[in-house]
Amino acid sequence: MNKDRVVGSLKQVKGTVEETAGKLLGDAKLQIAGKADKAEGKTQNIIGTITETLKS
């Protein structure tokens, strides 16, 4: 597992926490920030997977 996959996974978790907190608190900005972090993390995770595949 490379750095991009690890960091991407962490961003996805952070985004999920932010999105959930935003829903619970009724904070739309926090909810949107969480969704953005999740999307960024997913993209970074995919890039890491592609990089690993190409190196194999």
C-alpha positions as CSV (number, residue, x, y, z in Angstrom):
1,M,0.0,0.0,0.0
2,N,1.5,3.3,-1.0
3,K,1.3,6.8,0.5
4,D,-1.6,8.0,-1.8
5,R,-3.8,5.1,-0.8
6,V,-3.2,5.7,3.0
7,V,-3.7,9.5,2.8
8,G,-6.7,9.0,0.6
9,S,-8.3,6.6,3.0
10,L,-7.7,9.0,5.9
11,K,-9.3,11.8,4.0
12,Q,-12.3,9.7,3.3
13,V,-12.7,8.9,7.0
14,K,-12.3,12.6,7.9
15,G,-14.9,13.5,5.3
16,T,-17.3,11.0,6.7
17,V,-16.9,12.4,10.2
18,E,-17.3,16.0,9.0
19,E,-20.4,15.1,6.9
20,T,-22.0,13.3,9.8
21,A,-21.2,16.1,12.2
22,G,-22.7,18.6,9.8
23,K,-25.9,16.6,9.5
24,L,-26.2,16.3,13.3
25,L,-25.4,19.9,13.9
26,G,-27.4,21.2,11.0
27,D,-24.3,22.9,9.6
28,A,-24.5,22.8,5.8
29,K,-21.0,24.1,5.3
30,L,-19.5,21.4,7.4
31,Q,-21.5,18.8,5.5
32,I,-20.4,20.1,2.1
33,A,-16.7,20.2,3.3
34,G,-17.1,16.6,4.4
35,K,-18.4,15.5,1.0
36,A,-15.6,17.4,-0.7
37,D,-13.0,15.6,1.6
38,K,-14.6,12.3,0.9
39,A,-14.4,12.9,-2.9
40,E,-10.8,14.1,-2.7
41,G,-9.8,11.1,-0.6
42,K,-11.5,8.7,-3.0
43,T,-9.7,10.2,-5.9
44,Q,-6.4,10.0,-4.2
45,N,-7.0,6.4,-3.2
46,I,-7.8,5.6,-6.9
47,I,-4.6,7.3,-8.0
48,G,-2.6,5.2,-5.5
49,T,-4.3,2.0,-6.7
50,I,-3.4,2.9,-10.3
51,T,0.2,3.7,-9.4
52,E,0.5,0.4,-7.6
53,T,-0.9,-1.5,-10.5
54,L,1.4,0.2,-13.0
55,K,4.5,-0.6,-10.8
56,S,3.6,-4.3,-10.7
